[in-house]
Amino acid sequence: MRRKRLTADDGLVTVGGTLHPDVLEEAYRMGVFPWSSDPLITWWCPDPRAIFELGSFQQPRSLRKRIRKAGWTFHLDRDFEGTIRRCAEPTPDRPATWITEDFVSSYCELHRRGEAHSVEVYEGDEPVGGLYGVALGGFFGGESMFHRRDDASKAALAHLVSHLRARGFGLLDAQVMNPHLANLGAREIPRVEFLRRLREALALRVRF
């Protein structure tokens, strides 16, 4: 769920390789994620790491009112590829994206394997917000989100947190802190703590 531009000092692990789904799965199990593939894939494990605390996350009352007023409905994996493509669309504050066709095809294959999922917000039949990420054991790695209505991405996140709690997940990774994530309630923890909590979450026998 990153927007900040990273430098090598922010946790660059390696450069190059492939986005093959087997490689992606192994990377996430080690706490590493890809970012950019032009001209080469870069792999990151930042210190500190941004996360959402599932146990203490609070959905603002104003957001609950917004959801009711807008009549939004929520779906899981109704349109995974559409969600990732909408996350890749340029916006005024993000004119370019790391979500290339290689990313789309690789994460769609993870989705077919049951290891990547989307949360989607609909206004009638129109998708107005959503997010996608990788789920392994009790770990969910948030990758990106989009909104076409104010607060729709916040609503998607709140729905994701509620779903992960109900399923018994242990860790929701937000990767790199930025003002938007901080406003949503993310916090930073040291990389060593993140990796410890990742191991614990991966060992959980839960399913998305």
C-alpha positions in Angstrom: 0.0 0.0 0.0 2.9 2.2 -0.7 3.3 5.6 -2.3 6.5 6.9 -0.8 9.5 6.8 -3.2 12.1 4.4 -1.8 15.8 4.7 -1.9 18.5 2.0 -1.3 18.7 3.2 2.3 15.1 2.3 2.9 15.6 -1.5 2.7 16.6 -2.5 -0.8 17.4 -6.3 -0.7 18.3 -7.0 -4.4 17.7 -6.1 -8.0 16.6 -8.3 -10.8 15.0 -11.7 -11.0 11.5 -12.6 -12.0 7.9 -12.1 -10.8 7.1 -15.8 -11.2 4.4 -16.7 -8.6 6.7 -19.2 -6.9 9.3 -16.4 -6.4 6.7 -14.0 -5.2 5.4 -16.4 -2.6 8.9 -17.2 -1.2 9.7 -13.5 -1.1 6.6 -12.6 1.0 7.4 -15.5 3.3 10.8 -13.8 4.0 9.2 -10.3 4.5 10.3 -9.1 1.1 8.1 -7.5 -1.6 8.8 -6.3 -5.2 8.4 -2.7 -6.3 9.0 -1.6 -9.8 10.2 -3.6 -12.8 11.5 -0.8 -15.1 14.2 -1.7 -16.1 14.7 -4.3 -13.4 12.6 -5.6 -10.5 13.6 -4.2 -7.1 13.0 -6.2 -3.9 12.5 -4.5 -0.5 12.3 -5.2 3.2 12.0 -1.7 4.8 13.1 -0.8 8.3 10.8 0.3 10.0 7.8 -1.5 8.5 4.3 -0.1 8.4 1.5 -2.3 9.7 -2.1 -2.1 10.8 -2.8 -3.5 14.2 -5.8 -5.8 13.8 -6.6 -5.9 17.4 -6.8 -2.2 18.0 -7.9 -0.9 14.6 -11.0 1.3 15.0 -13.4 2.2 12.2 -14.3 5.9 12.6 -18.0 6.6 13.3 -18.0 9.1 10.5 -16.9 6.3 8.1 -19.7 4.1 9.2 -22.2 6.9 8.5 -20.6 7.5 5.1 -21.0 3.9 4.2 -24.6 3.8 5.2 -25.4 7.1 3.4 -23.7 6.0 0.2 -25.3 2.6 0.3 -22.0 0.9 -0.5 -21.8 -2.9 -0.6 -18.6 -5.0 -0.2 -17.3 -8.1 -2.0 -14.3 -10.3 -1.8 -12.6 -11.5 -5.0 -15.6 -10.5 -7.2 -13.2 -8.9 -9.7 -9.6 -9.4 -8.7 -8.1 -8.5 -12.0 -10.3 -5.4 -12.4 -9.3 -4.3 -8.9 -5.6 -4.5 -9.6 -6.0 -2.7 -12.9 -8.0 0.1 -11.2 -5.2 0.3 -8.6 -2.8 0.8 -11.5 -4.6 3.8 -13.0 -2.8 7.1 -12.8 -4.2 9.7 -10.3 -3.3 13.4 -9.7 -1.0 12.5 -6.8 0.4 9.3 -8.5 0.9 9.9 -12.2 2.9 6.7 -12.6 2.6 3.3 -11.1 4.8 0.2 -10.5 1.9 -2.1 -11.4 2.9 -3.1 -14.9 1.4 -5.9 -17.0 4.0 -8.3 -15.5 2.7 -7.5 -12.0 -0.9 -7.9 -13.1 -0.3 -11.3 -14.7 1.8 -12.6 -11.8 -0.6 -11.5 -9.0 -3.6 -12.8 -11.0 -1.8 -16.2 -11.0 -1.3 -15.9 -7.2 -5.1 -15.2 -7.0 -5.9 -18.3 -9.0 -3.7 -20.2 -6.5 -5.7 -18.7 -3.6 -2.8 -16.6 -2.4 -3.9 -13.1 -3.5 -7.3 -11.5 -2.8 -9.2 -8.3 -3.3 -11.7 -6.3 -1.3 -14.1 -4.3 -3.5 -16.5 -1.5 -2.7 -19.6 -1.1 -5.0 -22.1 1.7 -5.4 -24.8 -0.1 -7.2 -22.9 -2.1 -9.9 -20.1 0.4 -10.1 -16.7 -0.3 -8.3 -15.8 2.8 -6.4 -13.0 1.6 -4.2 -10.9 -1.4 -3.3 -7.6 -3.0 -2.5 -5.7 -6.2 -3.1 -2.9 -8.1 -1.4 -1.2 -11.4 -0.7 -2.5 -13.9 1.9 -0.3 -16.6 3.3 -1.3 -18.4 6.5 -2.4 -15.6 8.9 -0.5 -12.9 7.1 -2.0 -10.4 4.7 0.3 -8.1 2.7 -1.6 -5.1 1.4 -0.3 -4.1 -2.0 -2.3 -1.2 -3.3 -5.7 0.5 -3.1 -7.9 2.8 -5.2 -10.9 5.0 -4.8 -13.4 6.7 -7.1 -15.4 8.2 -4.2 -14.1 9.9 -1.1 -13.5 7.5 1.7 -14.1 4.4 -0.5 -10.5 3.1 0.0 -10.9 3.7 3.8 -14.1 1.6 3.7 -12.3 -1.2 1.8 -9.6 -1.2 4.5 -12.1 -1.3 7.3 -13.9 -4.2 5.7 -10.6 -6.0 5.2 -9.7 -5.6 8.9 -13.1 -6.9 10.0 -12.7 -9.9 7.7 -9.1 -10.7 8.8 -10.2 -10.5 12.5 -13.1 -12.9 11.8 -10.7 -15.3 10.1 -8.1 -15.3 12.8 -5.3 -13.5 10.9 -2.3 -12.2 12.9 -0.7 -9.6 10.7 -1.7 -6.9 8.2 1.3 -5.5 6.4 1.2 -2.0 4.9 4.8 -2.0 3.9 5.9 1.7 3.8 4.5 4.5 5.9 3.1 7.6 4.2 0.7 10.3 5.3 -2.3 8.5 3.8 -1.6 5.3 5.6 -0.9 7.2 8.8 -4.3 8.9 8.5 -5.9 5.4 8.1 -4.3 4.3 11.4 -1.1 2.5 10.3 1.9 2.5 12.6 5.6 1.6 12.2 7.5 -1.2 13.9 11.2 -2.2 13.7 12.0 -4.7 10.9 13.2 -7.3 13.4 9.8 -7.2 15.2 8.0 -7.4 11.9 9.9 -10.5 10.8 9.2 -12.2 14.2 5.5 -11.4 13.9 5.5 -12.6 10.2 6.9 -16.0 11.3 4.1 -16.3 13.9 1.4 -15.3 11.4 2.6 -17.7 8.7 2.3 -20.5 11.2 -1.4 -19.9 11.8 -3.8 -22.4 10.3 -6.3 -20.0 8.8 -7.7 -19.2 5.4 -8.8 -16.0 3.8 
